Amino acid sequence: MTNYLRSSTFGHVECVEEPCCAKCDEKTKSACDTGCKSSPAVEHVVLFNMPFLQGDQEAKVLRCLYDLHFRFECVDALVLGRVLNKVENVTHCLFMRFPTLETLKNFYKSDALSKVLCSMAPHLHGEIVVDYVSSTGPLDTECKDPVCMSLTLLRRKRDVPPGEMDCSLFSLKTLADGYCFVSDFSFGSSLYICGDKHYTNAFASFTKSLCDLDKLLEDLQYTK
């Protein structure tokens, strides 16, 4: 399953087509690219099914979710918004990055999260949750520019060896790392798997515009 998301730093997200950006010739290198190594991060991904949520109610719910970023100092990054393509009835996506598994567990047990989930209950018709550890660079969500995300969730069949799935994820990583319009990516195996219906792996790519997201999705090597 692959979902496409456009997010802003505010609660209400408008999925409006943006004009295409100018082509870039090469990926810009940060000061960290040449020296320091990326550190492992724990990713928390939630896909919500809230089909009747819109207008002021949608803005309120998304604002409550986004404010979790400020209630927990341990949250390294947060991306939140509407899903552009409706797959398995999901309508909204929340992506959060934590420095350690322990901080994620503390987040799950927090009163602040419980209050937000209670306020969402009348609108929520289901959710998909995937937590995974990914060795990745910093994701900058402090800027006011929108962030677009392509999220791919995979279910590994019983007859497929884990190594084969890892090879597929690393192939996606190699492709994403070579695109100048992909600002960040993250992938890994699910930490909590119970039953055959749960997703076993996840891969997320981030771009700064819908135009760049379209470039990624039009690449036949990436989408196959």
N, C-alpha and C positions, 0 to 999 in steps of 0.2 A: 504494500500500500504506500502510495506517495501522495503527500499533501503539500500544497503551496500556500504560503502565508505572507501577508504584508503587515508589518507592525509599525507602530510609532511609539514614542515615549509617553503618549497620553492614552487614557483609557479607551476613548472612542476611536475606532480605526476606520478610515474611509478607503476602500479599495478602488481608487480612481487610477486609470491608466496615466502613466507619466510619459513625457516625451523621451525619446531615446537619448542616451548620453553619448558623448564623443567616444570614439574607439580609443583604447589605450594600447600602446605598443608593447609594454612590458609591465610585469607586476612590480609595484613599488616595494622597496625593502625597508623595513624599520630597523632601528638601531639594534633591536633584539635579535633580528634574523641572523646576524653574523656571529654573535657571541653566545647568548644564553640558550638553554634548551627549554622546550615547553614542558610544563609540569602537568601531571595527571589531574583531571577534573571529574567531578561526579555530576552527570547531567540528569535532570528531572524533566520529563516530557509528559504533558497531559493533553489529550485531545478530547474536547467536550462536545456533547451533542445537546445544543440549546437552540432548536429550530425556531422557536417563537420569540426569541429574545431580540429586541430591536429598540431603536430610539433611545429615550432617556434611561430606560431600564438596562439596556445593553451598556450604555456609558457608565452607569453606576456599578454594574457587576465587574466590568473590565477595570474600572478604577480601583475597586477593592482588591482585585487580584494584583494589579500593578503596585499598589501600596505595600504589598508584602516585601517588595524590594527594600523599603525603608525601615520596616519593622525588624529585619534580620540583617545584621552587619555581615553575616557569613555568606550572603548571596553575592556572588561575583558578577553575575549577569542575568538579565531577564529580557525575554522577547515575548510579546503578547499581541494577539490580533485575530482577525477573521481568517478562516480558511477559504481560499479562492476557489478550489475545486472540491465539491462535496463527495468525499469517498467514505463509505461505511457510515454515512449520516453525521459525520463530525462537522461542526460549524466554527469552532474556535480552538485556538492552540495556545498553550503556555509552555515556554521553554525556560528553565532556570538552571543556573550553574552554581555548584557548591564546591568548596575546596577539598572536602573530605566526606567520606561516607558517614561519619559520626554527625557532621553538621546537617546532613540530609535527614538522618534519623531524628535529630532534635526538631527539625522543621516539621516532620510528620506528627510529632507529639505536641506541637505548640497549640496554645489556646487561640492565637491569632488565626491560624489556618482553619481551625474548627469553626470559628465565627464566620469566616468567609464562605466556607462550604455550606454552612447552615443558611446563609443568605442566598446562596445559589440554588438550594434544593428545589424551590418551586419551578425553576426554569430548566433544571438538569434532567435529561432523558437518557443519560448514559455517558460513560467516559472510558478512555483507553489510557493507561499509565505505563510508561516505560522508563526505568532508571538504569543507567549504564555508566561505566567508568571509561573516560576517553583521554588519551594523551593529546592535548591540543594547546594551541596558543591562546592568548587573551582575546576575548570577544568584547569589543567596545560597544556598549549600549548606552553610554552616557551622552553621546551626541544626540542632537535633536532631529537628525535626518532619519527617515524611515529605514527599516531593515526588512528585507524580504528573505524568506527561508523556504527551502525545499527539504521536506522531511520524508525519508523513506524508511518504513518499518517492514521487517522481514520475519517470516516464520520458517525456521529450519526444519525440514522433514527428517523423520527418524532415520532414514536410510542415507542421509547426507552427512558426511563426517564434518566435525567442527572446523577442521583445517581448510576444507573447501569453502566454507562460508567466510572464513577469515581472508582467504585469497581474494574473494569477490569484493570484500570491503576495502582491502588494500588497493585493489584495482581502481575503485571509485576514488580513493584518497589520492592516488597518483594523478588521475584525471583532474580532480578538483584543484589540486596543488598547482597544476600547470595553467590554469585559467586566470588571467589578470583580473577578471570581473568577479571572481569568487573571493570575498574578503575573509572568510573563515569557514572551517568545516569541522565536524565532530562525528565520531563513530565509535561503536563498541557493542559488547554483548550485554543483554539484559541481566540485571542482578537478581531479579525475582521472577522465576518462571514456574507456573503451576498449571499443568494441563496442556493440551494441544492447541488451544485457542489463543494462547498468549504469544506475543511477539518475542522473538529470541534475539533480534539484532536491530540496530538503528543507525542511520546515517543522515546527518543534517548538513546542508550547505547554505551559506549566508551570502547575500548580495546586497548592494546599496540601492537598487532600483528595480522596478518591474521589468525594465528593458534588459538589465543584466540577467535577471531571472529567466526571461525568455531566451536569451542567448544560451544559457545553461541547458534549458529543456529542449532546445532545438538541436543540441549536439547528439548525434546518433550513438556515439560511443558511450556517452553518459546514460542516456535513457534506456539503452538495451540491457 
